[in-house]
Amino acid sequence: MSGETVIYKNEMNLVPLRRFTATEINLFFAMCNKLKEQDTNTLHLSFNELKELSNYSPETRNINRFVDDLQRVYDKMLDIRYTIRTETKIKKFVLFYKYEIDISERYLEIATSPDLKYILNSITSNFTKFELKEMTHLKSTYAKNMFRILKQYKHTGYMKIKIDDFRERLDIPNSYRMSNINQFVLTPIIKELSTIFNNLHINKIKAKKGRKIEWLEFTFDAEKRIHNKRQPQMTNVGKQRQYISREKTPRWLEERTYEKQIKNEYDPQLEKERKAFLKQLQLDWED
């Protein structure tokens, strides 16, 4: 399982994995790992491969237990719906549109929904990326979910979130008071994630009026972006940005009409940046 990575659009971090157990979270992201850059193609995953990727307990040899876990993952995924709202329409989508378990042959067939394939495919900016093995070895569900959220901010080392949003995104029971959150949520997060995020600290910020906690502030040592010696240098950029980041969308990529505009108005600097970005993107993925 060495070197297996999960990568997806950041917006998936906004979706809480409601009622998922630690085992089910591992299985879900093992599937996401195999589905990345597969468009809507149907994948054939053996039970053994899924077990290895998800760090499934080797002590669980009962095939029915594993099948039950696979079923529960999809049943709970049906509650994970992406919603797109306009003035006239409300659309809801499920991430996986095909999910077939073959018990006799011991494999799972799975495919990404065409409407949501952009979540796991052709990703060049605004994404979360992490080593699958790091997540699957965490024990607490709260630590697992906070791990993927903090990975979105790995290059800044800072995240601030409203306590109500924190409750929602980590699926914390409504009955939990702040003392319960300290004991059952924040303590496991600090205990398990401090070895991954150096100098991890959680600061509780009170509301301006009253003593109620309104915000949580997460700070840790930011990861340095990998600088490749073969990487082209950008002009007119400060020292802190002498690289091209795959997590920052360049101007040419943001402008959807770029191909049309370039024919009428050629911008040498813009074209130089475009070529440099594409070259570095290829080098980064080779690494």
FENSULHU-V556413 format. One record per pair of residues at least 4 apart in sequence whose C-alpha atoms are under 6 Angstrom apart, sorted by the first residue. I is the first residue (numbers start at 0). J is the second residue. D is the distance in whole Angstrom. If there is no record, write none. Layout:
<<I J D> <I J D>>
//
This chain:
<<0 52 6> <3 131 6> <4 129 6> <4 130 5> <4 131 5> <5 32 5> <5 128 6> <5 129 6> <6 127 6> <6 128 4> <7 118 6> <7 119 5> <7 126 5> <7 127 6> <8 118 5> <8 126 4> <9 125 6> <9 126 5> <9 127 6> <12 148 6> <15 168 5> <17 170 6> <19 23 6> <21 140 5> <23 72 6> <25 53 5> <25 135 5> <26 53 5> <28 32 6> <29 52 6> <29 53 6> <35 119 5> <35 120 6> <36 120 4> <39 110 6> <39 111 5> <40 110 6> <41 109 5> <41 110 5> <42 108 5> <42 109 5> <43 107 6> <43 108 5> <44 106 5> <44 107 5> <45 106 4> <46 105 6> <46 106 5> <49 53 6> <50 54 6> <50 55 5> <54 135 6> <80 91 6> <80 92 5> <80 93 5> <81 91 5> <81 92 5> <82 90 6> <82 91 5> <83 89 6> <83 90 5> <84 88 6> <84 89 5> <94 111 6> <94 112 6> <95 110 6> <95 111 5> <95 112 5> <96 111 6> <96 112 5> <97 109 5> <97 110 5> <98 108 6> <98 109 5> <99 107 6> <99 108 5> <100 107 5> <101 105 5> <101 106 5> <111 116 6> <112 116 6> <116 120 6> <123 245 6> <124 245 6> <124 246 4> <124 247 6> <124 248 5> <125 246 5> <127 151 5> <134 143 6> <142 146 6> <142 188 5> <152 156 6> <153 221 6> <153 222 6> <154 221 5> <154 222 5> <155 221 5> <156 218 5> <156 219 5> <156 220 5> <156 221 4> <157 217 6> <157 218 5> <158 216 6> <158 217 5> <159 215 6> <159 216 4> <160 214 6> <160 215 5> <161 213 6> <161 214 4> <162 213 6> <162 214 5> <166 170 6> <166 171 5> <175 179 5> <179 183 6> <180 184 5> <181 185 5> <181 186 6> <182 186 6> <187 191 6> <188 192 6> <189 193 6> <192 196 6> <193 197 6> <193 199 6> <196 219 6> <197 219 6> <197 220 5> <198 219 5> <199 218 6> <199 219 4> <200 217 6> <200 218 5> <201 216 6> <201 217 5> <202 215 6> <202 216 5> <203 215 5> <204 212 6> <204 213 6> <204 214 5> <205 210 6> <205 211 6> <205 212 4> <205 213 5> <206 211 6> <206 213 5> <261 265 5>>
//
